[in-house]
Amino acid sequence: MERGAVTQAKGQSALLKAVIAAVKLVAAEEIMPRYMKVTLHHKDDGSLCTDADLAAQEALTRKLQAILNVPVIGEEMSEQEHVARWAAGEQGVWCIDPIDGTTNFVRGLPYFAVSVALIREGRSVLGVVYDPVAKETFAAEAGRGVFLNGARLVGCSVAKNLADALANVDMKRLGGKLSTQLALAPPYRTQRNFGASTLDWCYTAAGRYDVYLHGGQKMWDYAAGSLILQEAGGAACSLEEDDFSRGDIWNRSVIAALDPVVFQEWKAWLRAQQ
């Protein structure tokens, strides 16, 4: 079967369908009308925030809590709000990135997404990532598989060894030795990075990238995408831990791949460079 092939399937729960509908509606009403037409703000860490991020986060919060009334952790909230809402989430928390890839959104680069995850007991149990330009919805629930636009994603064809792989590598938060080795003697055939972590996870799940590396992601960067990759049959760990769910929930490095053999080769090569 060709890369990216899908088969029609049932299996999405009413909860997942409701979340997908909410995400698409917020994208249509709050995000795309502001595409390249926004007021910019700089957060304390220097990253960009826009009126679209804030409006989408507010709208998503309302809609998600109407679906399931648990705390919401959003990227544009303060660190104090993040910690307090995580502590209050005994029954679970929603974790949202209203626009992942805000710089792309501002500049007109069509690689950004809305991401929503439901986390219970420290693990994602539902994830939705929606690309409103390509109109692609990646969605998964724990134990139920992964869907692209309502059809089950199956049969992806990927590289069978690291030397032939197309890698997605974000260099910003990697150590100096590892960055140098990746620049001078990469173990893969070629690499890309377009600046939206949530889509990077989904593209790896879909076989569009063979391997993935990121030096440090926030919860809203990995919460939905890691579940989508897992349900697609892929694997992930961090540079420090074999179990991706362990470690600092607020800042987690990523090693990932769809093919299990390539994943082990990728992980071994990366850890040997540290």
C-alpha positions as CSV (number, residue, x, y, z in Angstrom):
1,M,0.0,0.0,0.0
2,E,1.3,3.5,-0.9
3,R,2.6,5.9,1.7
4,G,-0.2,7.8,3.4
5,A,-2.9,5.4,2.2
6,V,-6.0,5.3,4.3
7,T,-9.0,3.0,4.7
8,Q,-12.4,4.1,5.7
9,A,-13.1,3.0,9.3
10,K,-15.4,3.5,12.2
11,G,-14.2,3.9,15.7
12,Q,-14.1,7.5,16.7
13,S,-15.9,8.1,19.9
14,A,-18.5,10.8,20.5
15,L,-15.9,12.6,22.7
16,L,-13.3,12.7,19.9
17,K,-15.8,13.8,17.3
18,A,-16.9,16.6,19.6
19,V,-13.3,17.8,20.1
20,I,-12.6,17.7,16.4
21,A,-15.7,19.8,15.6
22,A,-14.7,22.3,18.3
23,V,-11.2,22.6,17.0
24,K,-12.3,23.1,13.4
25,L,-14.9,25.7,14.4
26,V,-12.4,27.7,16.4
27,A,-9.9,27.6,13.5
28,A,-12.6,28.8,11.1
29,E,-13.9,31.6,13.4
30,E,-10.9,32.8,15.3
31,I,-7.7,31.8,13.4
32,M,-8.0,31.8,9.6
33,P,-9.8,35.2,9.4
34,R,-6.7,36.6,11.1
35,Y,-4.1,34.8,9.0
36,M,-1.3,37.4,8.2
37,K,-3.6,40.1,9.7
38,V,-2.7,40.1,13.4
39,T,-1.3,42.3,16.1
40,L,2.0,40.9,17.5
41,H,3.1,40.6,21.1
42,H,6.4,39.3,22.5
43,K,6.2,37.1,25.5
44,D,8.8,37.1,28.3
45,D,10.8,34.3,26.5
46,G,10.9,36.3,23.3
47,S,8.5,34.1,21.4
48,L,5.6,35.6,19.4
49,C,2.0,35.7,20.5
50,T,-0.9,37.2,18.5
51,D,-4.5,38.2,18.9
52,A,-5.4,35.1,17.1
53,D,-3.5,32.9,19.7
54,L,-5.4,34.6,22.5
55,A,-8.8,34.5,20.9
56,A,-8.4,30.9,19.9
57,Q,-7.2,29.9,23.3
58,E,-10.2,31.6,25.0
59,A,-12.7,30.0,22.5
60,L,-11.2,26.5,22.8
61,T,-11.2,26.8,26.6
62,R,-15.0,27.5,26.6
63,K,-15.8,24.8,24.1
64,L,-13.7,22.1,25.6
65,Q,-15.0,22.7,29.1
66,A,-18.5,22.5,27.7
67,I,-17.6,19.0,26.4
68,L,-15.7,17.9,29.6
69,N,-15.4,20.2,32.5
70,V,-11.8,19.7,33.6
71,P,-9.0,22.3,33.9
72,V,-7.4,23.7,30.7
73,I,-3.7,24.3,30.3
74,G,-3.0,26.6,27.3
75,E,0.3,27.8,25.9
76,E,-0.6,31.5,26.3
77,M,-1.3,31.1,30.1
78,S,1.2,32.1,32.7
79,E,3.6,29.6,34.3
80,Q,1.7,30.0,37.6
81,E,-1.6,29.1,35.8
82,H,0.0,26.1,34.2
83,V,1.2,24.7,37.6
84,A,-2.1,25.4,39.4
85,R,-4.3,23.9,36.7
86,W,-2.1,20.8,36.5
87,A,-2.4,20.4,40.2
88,A,-6.2,20.7,40.0
89,G,-6.6,18.1,37.3
90,E,-7.3,15.0,39.3
91,Q,-10.0,14.0,36.7
92,G,-7.8,15.1,33.8
93,V,-6.7,18.2,32.0
94,W,-7.1,19.6,28.6
95,C,-3.8,20.8,27.1
96,I,-4.0,23.1,24.1
97,D,-1.8,25.0,21.8
98,P,-4.1,27.5,20.0
99,I,-1.6,28.1,17.2
100,D,1.6,26.0,17.1
101,G,3.9,27.7,14.6
102,T,2.9,31.3,15.3
103,T,5.9,32.7,13.5
104,N,4.8,30.8,10.4
105,F,1.2,32.0,10.9
106,V,2.4,35.6,11.0
107,R,4.7,35.3,8.0
108,G,2.3,33.5,5.8
109,L,4.2,30.1,5.9
110,P,1.4,27.5,5.6
111,Y,2.8,25.1,8.4
112,F,0.9,25.7,11.6
113,A,-1.7,23.9,13.6
114,V,-4.2,23.8,16.4
115,S,-3.5,21.1,19.0
116,V,-5.7,19.7,21.8
117,A,-5.0,16.8,24.1
118,L,-6.8,15.2,27.1
119,I,-4.4,14.0,29.7
120,R,-5.2,11.7,32.5
121,E,-2.8,10.5,35.2
122,G,0.1,12.0,33.3
123,R,-0.6,10.3,30.0
124,S,-2.5,11.6,26.9
125,V,-5.7,9.6,26.2
126,L,-7.0,11.8,23.3
127,G,-5.2,14.0,20.8
128,V,-6.3,16.2,17.9
129,V,-4.0,18.2,15.6
130,Y,-5.6,20.3,12.9
131,D,-3.9,22.0,10.0
132,P,-6.4,24.6,8.8
133,V,-4.5,25.4,5.6
134,A,-4.1,21.8,4.4
135,K,-7.4,20.9,6.1
136,E,-5.9,17.9,7.6
137,T,-7.1,16.5,11.0
138,F,-5.0,14.0,12.8
139,A,-6.8,12.4,15.7
140,A,-6.2,9.6,18.1
141,E,-7.5,8.0,21.3
142,A,-5.5,5.6,23.4
143,G,-6.1,2.1,22.2
144,R,-8.3,3.1,19.3
145,G,-5.7,3.9,16.6
146,V,-5.1,7.1,14.6
147,F,-7.2,8.8,12.0
148,L,-6.6,11.3,9.3
149,N,-9.7,13.2,8.2
150,G,-11.9,10.6,9.7
151,A,-10.2,7.6,8.0
152,R,-7.9,5.2,9.7
153,L,-4.2,5.8,8.8
154,V,-2.6,2.5,7.8
155,G,0.2,1.0,5.7
156,C,2.7,3.9,5.7
157,S,5.9,3.1,3.9
158,V,9.1,4.5,5.5
159,A,12.9,4.1,5.2
160,K,14.1,0.7,6.6
161,N,17.5,2.0,7.7
162,L,18.7,5.3,9.1
163,A,21.1,6.0,6.2
164,D,18.1,6.4,3.9
165,A,15.9,8.4,6.3
166,L,14.4,11.8,5.9
167,A,14.8,13.4,9.3
168,N,13.0,16.3,11.0
169,V,15.6,17.9,13.3
170,D,15.1,21.0,15.4
171,M,18.6,22.2,16.3
172,K,17.8,25.0,18.7
173,R,17.9,23.2,22.0
174,L,20.5,20.5,21.3
175,G,23.8,20.3,23.0
176,G,26.9,21.6,21.2
177,K,28.5,18.2,20.6
178,L,25.4,16.7,19.2
179,S,24.6,19.7,17.1
180,T,28.1,19.6,15.6
181,Q,27.9,15.9,14.7
182,L,24.5,16.4,13.1
183,A,25.8,19.3,11.0
184,L,29.1,17.7,10.0
185,A,28.3,13.9,9.8
186,P,24.5,13.3,9.9
187,P,23.5,9.6,9.9
188,Y,20.5,10.2,7.6
189,R,20.1,11.1,4.0
190,T,18.5,14.5,4.4
191,Q,16.6,16.7,6.9
192,R,13.8,19.3,7.2
193,N,12.4,21.5,9.9
194,F,9.5,23.9,9.4
195,G,8.7,25.2,12.9
196,A,5.6,23.5,14.2
197,S,6.2,20.7,16.6
198,T,2.7,19.4,16.7
199,L,2.7,18.8,12.9
200,D,6.1,17.3,13.1
201,W,4.8,14.5,15.3
202,C,1.9,13.9,12.9
203,Y,4.0,13.9,9.8
204,T,6.3,11.3,11.5
205,A,3.2,9.3,12.3
206,A,2.1,9.5,8.6
207,G,5.5,8.4,7.3
208,R,6.2,11.8,5.8
209,Y,9.3,12.0,8.0
210,D,11.2,8.9,8.9
211,V,12.8,10.1,12.1
212,Y,12.3,13.1,14.4
213,L,14.5,15.0,16.9
214,H,13.7,17.9,19.2
215,G,15.9,19.2,22.0
216,G,13.1,20.4,24.3
217,Q,9.3,20.6,24.0
218,K,6.6,22.0,26.2
219,M,3.6,19.9,27.2
220,W,1.4,21.5,24.5
221,D,4.0,20.6,21.9
222,Y,4.0,16.9,22.5
223,A,0.8,16.0,24.3
224,A,-1.4,15.3,21.2
225,G,1.3,14.4,18.8
226,S,3.0,11.8,20.9
227,L,-0.3,9.9,21.3
228,I,-0.9,10.2,17.5
229,L,2.5,8.7,16.8
230,Q,2.0,6.0,19.4
231,E,-1.3,5.0,18.0
232,A,0.2,4.9,14.5
233,G,2.6,2.2,15.7
234,G,5.6,4.5,16.1
235,A,7.9,4.9,19.1
236,A,9.3,7.9,21.1
237,C,11.7,8.4,23.9
238,S,13.8,11.4,25.2
239,L,17.5,11.9,25.0
240,E,17.6,10.9,28.7
241,E,14.8,8.4,29.2
242,D,13.6,5.3,27.3
243,D,10.1,5.9,28.6
244,F,8.9,9.1,27.0
245,S,6.3,9.6,29.7
246,R,9.0,10.0,32.4
247,G,10.9,13.2,33.1
248,D,10.0,16.8,33.3
249,I,6.4,17.3,32.0
250,W,7.1,20.9,31.2
251,N,10.3,20.4,29.1
252,R,10.9,17.1,27.3
253,S,13.4,16.3,24.5
254,V,12.2,14.0,21.7
255,I,13.6,11.1,19.7
256,A,11.0,9.5,17.5
257,A,10.4,7.3,14.5
258,L,7.6,5.2,12.9
259,D,9.7,2.1,12.0
260,P,10.8,0.3,15.2
261,V,14.2,-0.8,13.7
262,V,15.0,2.7,12.5
263,F,13.9,4.1,15.9
264,Q,16.5,1.9,17.7
265,E,19.2,2.8,15.3
266,W,18.4,6.5,15.6
267,K,18.3,6.4,19.4
268,A,21.6,4.6,19.6
269,W,23.3,7.0,17.3
270,L,22.0,10.1,19.1
271,R,22.9,8.8,22.6
272,A,26.4,7.9,21.4
273,Q,27.1,11.5,20.5
274,Q,26.3,12.9,24.0
